[in-house]
C-alpha cells in the first residue's frame, strides 16, 4: 500500500474464520498417495467404506469427483438415521467444506479425495492447523494471480473479501452491521452484482491508488464491538504466541512464509503487526544469518543426494506429478524437520527458525491488530 505493508495473518485466520492456527501441519503424500492408504488398499475402495457409496465413473476425474454429484448425494442427512450414517454425512460435509471453501481450485467443481485420511478420523480433525494451511494456500494463489497471464483466482475468497471489508471501511457494503462469530459471517449474505463490471473495476482501482493510512484499520480486533463476540479460546496463549511467529506455513506441497515482521502501522514507533528486528533479534543482520545457514544446509543436503529426479515442490494439487515424492510424505510419516513442543507440532525448515519461535518474556500475547 502507499502507506506501508499489510497482509492477512494467522491472527486474521483466527478471528475471521475461527480456524485453529496451532497443531499438526496439513501435509501428506501427494503423488501415488493411494499406495499409503490403509496398507495399499485402492483409494476408491476406502472411499466407499468411509462414505458408503461409490461415485459413477463419469463423475470421476483421476482422484477428484464432480462436486454436483457429491452435493446431490450428501446434501441432506436423513432424519432418524443411525450413528454410522451420520458420520458418513459428516465426512462428506467436511470434504465439501475443505474442497470448495478453504482449498478451492480453479475448476470450482471438483473435490479431491486427498482428504480421506483426515475425515477417516473425525475426532482428530481439530488437531490440525487448518488456519495456517488455508493461509499458505491463499498466499500461493495470490502470488500466482499477480502474473499478468493468470485470469482466475483460486483461494478462500470469502476470507479475502471479509478481511477487506473489515480493514477498509470505504470498501465495505452498507447495511451489514450485525457482529457475530466468526467475524466473516458478518458478510455471509453479501452477493455483489455482476453488472457493469468494467466501470466498477476501474473505480476500485482508483480508490486503491488514493488510499491513505487513515483508510486502513490497524487495531481492528481491539474494538469493543469485536471483543463482545470474541471466542475465548482465540485469546489463549497457545494461539496468540503463534500470531507473532515468522515461520513457514504448510499445505501439502505448498510452503509459504508468515512474514509478520513486515507489517506495521506507519504512525507507531514500534512494530504493532509483528516483531521488531532490533528488539527481538538484535539487528537487521538476522536475515543475513538465516540466509547463510540455509545455504549451508542446502549445500550439505545436495552433497549427500544421489542424482535421481525428485518431484518439484510447486505442484498442481489437483493433478499430481508422476514422479514420486520422498517416503516421509507418506501417510503417517513425519518429515525429519518436524519437531514437537508439548502436544503441538510445528514445521521447521531449518534450525535458524528456532530464533524466530521464542520471544522475550515481556512480549505481549495480546492481539496484534495488524
N, C-alpha and C positions, 0 to 999 in steps of 0.2 A: 504494500500500500504506500501511497505518497508520504504517510506519516510514520511508517515503521512496519515491522513484520508481525503478522498474527496468523494463527493457524488453528485447526481443530486438534485438540489434545486428548489425552486419556481422561482428563478431568471432564471435558465435554462429553465423552462417551458415557461416563458415569451419570452425569446429570441429564443429558438429552435423551438417552435411550435406556438408562438404568441397567447397563450391562456390567458384569464384573470385569475388572481390569487386572486382577491378580489370579494366580492359579497356573495350571498347566497350559503350555502353548498348543495351538491348534495346528498340528503338523504330523502327518503320517505319510506312508508311501503313496506316490502319485502314479508312477509307471508300474504296470503289472500288479497293482495293489491287490487284485483279487487272489493272487497266489498266497498272500499272507493272511487272508481271512479264514479264521477257524480251521487252520491246518491245511489250507489249499482247496477247500470246497469252492465250487463255482460261485461267483458273486451273486448271480441271479437266483441260485438255489437258496442262499442265505436271505436274499430279499423276500422270497416267498415265505420263508419261515418267520421272519420278523413282522411282515405286513399282511400275511395271509392271502396274498393274491399275486399273480404274475402279469405284468403288462403285455398286451399283444405285441407281436413282432413289429407291426407297422407303427407302433408308438415308441420305439426304442431306436436311439442313435448311439452306437458304441456303448458307453456306460451312462447315458443320460436318457431320461424318459420324457415324453411330452407332458408339459405342465397342465394342459387342458384335461387329459385323461386322468392325471393324478388328482386334480381338484374335483373332478366329477366322481371319482371313486371314493375319495376320503373327505368330501365336502362337509358331511354331517354325520355324526356318530349316532346310530340308532338308540332310542331310549330303552332302558331296561336291559341293556346288554351286559355280558359278563366282563370280568376284570381284564381278561386277556385281550378281548376285542377293544376295550377302552385303551389299553396300552398300545395296540396297533395303530389306532387312530391318533394317539398322542405322538407316536413316532412319525407318522405321516405329516402331522401338523408342524412338527419341529423341522422336518426336512423341507417343507414348503417355506417356512419362515426363513431358514438359512439360505435356501436356494433362490428365493425370489425377493428377499428384502435386504438381508445383511451382505450376502455374497453373490449378488446377481451378476450375470454376464450379459454380453451384448445381444444374445439371442432373445433373452427375456421370456422364453417359452420352454425351457428345458430344466430338469432337476437332475443333478448328478448323484450317483449312488455312493460317492465318496463318504457320505455322511452315515453310512450303515454302521461302522464301528462305534460311532458316538451315540446314535439312538438305540443301539442294542443294549446299552446300559444306561437307562434313563436316570437312575439315581446318581450317576456320576456327571451328568450334563453340567451341573452348576460348578464343577471343579475346574472348568477350563476358562482361560482368559479370552472370552468372546469379544470383549471390548477392544483389546489390543489387536486381535486378528482382524476385526472389522475395520479398524483404523489403518492397519497395514494395507488392506485391500483398497481402501479409499485413497490413501496416498499414491499407491501404484496406478490406479485408474486415472487420477488427476494428473499424474506425470505423463501418462500416455496421451491423454486428450489435449495436452499442450502442443502436441505435434500438429502442424497445420493440415496434415492429410488425414487426421482422425476426425470422424464426423459424429461419432456416437460416444456417450459417456456411460460406462457401466460401473456402478458402485452403490453403496447405500444412500441413494439420493434424498431420502426423507431426512437423514441426518444432516446432509449438506444444506438442505432447504431450511430446516429448523434452526441450525446454527446461524445462518444468515439472518433469518427473521429476528432471532433473539439479540444478536450482536449489532445489527444495523437497523435501528428503528425506522429510518427513512425507507427501507425496503419492505417492511412487513405490511401485509394487507390489513385493512381496517375491519373491526368487528370481531376480533378474536382476543378477548380479554380474560377469559377464564383460565386460571392456572391449575394444573393438575400434574400428577407424576406418572411417568417421566415427563420431562418438560416438552419433548417433541410431540406429545399428544395434544398440545395446545393447537396445533395446526392440522390435526388429523382430518378435518372436514374441508380443508382448503383445496379447491380444484380450479387452478387458473385457466382462463380462457385461452384457446389456441388461435384465436383470430388476430389478425394484424400482427403477426409475429415479427416481421421485419422492422417496422417502426418501433416496436417495443424493445427489441434488441438494441437498436441504436440509442434509444432513450436511456436504457440502463447502462450502456457503456459510457455514455456521457456523465451519468450520475456517479459512476465509479471513478472516473477521472477527476471529478470535482470533490471527492471525499476529503474530509479533514478529520483530525484526531477526535474532535468532539462528536463526530458522527458514528463513532465506534464505542460500544460499551465494554470497557475493560474489566470493571468489577461487577460482572453480571450476577454471580451466584451469591453475593453479599446482600442482594436486595431483599427487603423484608417479605415481599410477595413470594419470592422464590424460597426463602427459608421456611415459610409456612407449609410448603408442600414437599420439602426435602424428605427423602427416606433416611432414617437414622443410620443405616448400615453404610451409606455412602461416605460418611464422615469418620468411619473407623480408621485408625492409624494404618492398618494393613493395606488400605486402599489409598489414602491420601499421600503416603510416602512415595508411592509409585508415580503419582502425578508429577513429581519433580525429577524423575529419573531420565537421564539422557541415555537411552538404551535401544536395543533392537526390538522391533515389532515383527512377529512371525505369523504368517498364514500360509501353510503348506510350503511351496517353493518361493513365496514372496517374503522378502526381508527388507523392511524399511526402518528408518531411524526416527525416533521420537525426539526431535531437536527442540526441546522446550526452552533451552538456553538462548534461542534466537528470538523469542517473542518477548516484547517489552512494551511498557507504557512510556511514551516519549516524555511525559510530564513528571515521571517519577525518577528519583535519583538512583534507585536501586532496581534490580530486576524483579518485576512483580509476576511475570509469567513463567519464570524458570529459575535458574540458579546463576549467580554471578561468577564469571570466570575468575575474577580476582579474589572474591571472598571464599568461594567454595573449593577452588582448585589451585589457587596460588599463582595465577597468571595465564596469559594467552598462550604460553609455550606448551600448555597441557595438550592441545590438539596436535601440535608437532610431535610430542612424545607418543601419543596414541598412533599416529601415522607411522612412526619409525618402528614401533613394536609390532604393528600389524604387518608391515612389510617384512620384518624379520621372520615372523611366524609363517607368512606365506612362502617365503624363500625356502625355509626349512621343510615345509609341508610338500612343496613341489619336488624338493630334492629326494624325498623318500617315496615318491609315487612312481608307478610304472607308466608306460606310455599308452595305456588303454584309454579309450574315449569315455568320458563321463557325461551324464546328462547336463544340459545347461541349467543354470539356476532359474532364469526367467522363462517359464513355460506357460503355454496356454492351458489353464486348469480344466478346460472342457475338451481338450484334445491332447492327451498325454503323449510325450515323445516316445519313440520306440526304444531308445537307449535306456537301460535300467539304471536306477539310482543306487547309491551305496546301501548296504543292508541295514544300516542303523536307522533308515527311514521306514523300515517295516513296521507293521502294526505291533505295538507293544515295545518297540525298540527305543532306546534312549541315546540320543546323539552324545558324543564324547564331550561336547562343550556345554552340556546341561548340568546344572547343579541344583541342589535343594537347600532351602532355608526354612526350617520348621516344616510346616505342612504344605508350603507353597513352592513351586518350581519356577525358575527363571532361566531364560536362554542367555548364554554369554558367549558371543562370537570370539572374544579374546580376553586374556587376563587383564587387559587395560581397562575394561569396563568395571572392574571392581572399584576403581576410584570414583566412578560415577554412580555407584549404588549406595554408598554410605555418606551420610551428611552429618555435619556438626550437631551436637545435642541441642543447640539453640535454634536449629531450623524449625520453622513453623510447619505444622501439619494441617493448617487451615487451607481452605480452597485457594487455588492460585488465581482464579478470576482473570485468565489471560484474555 
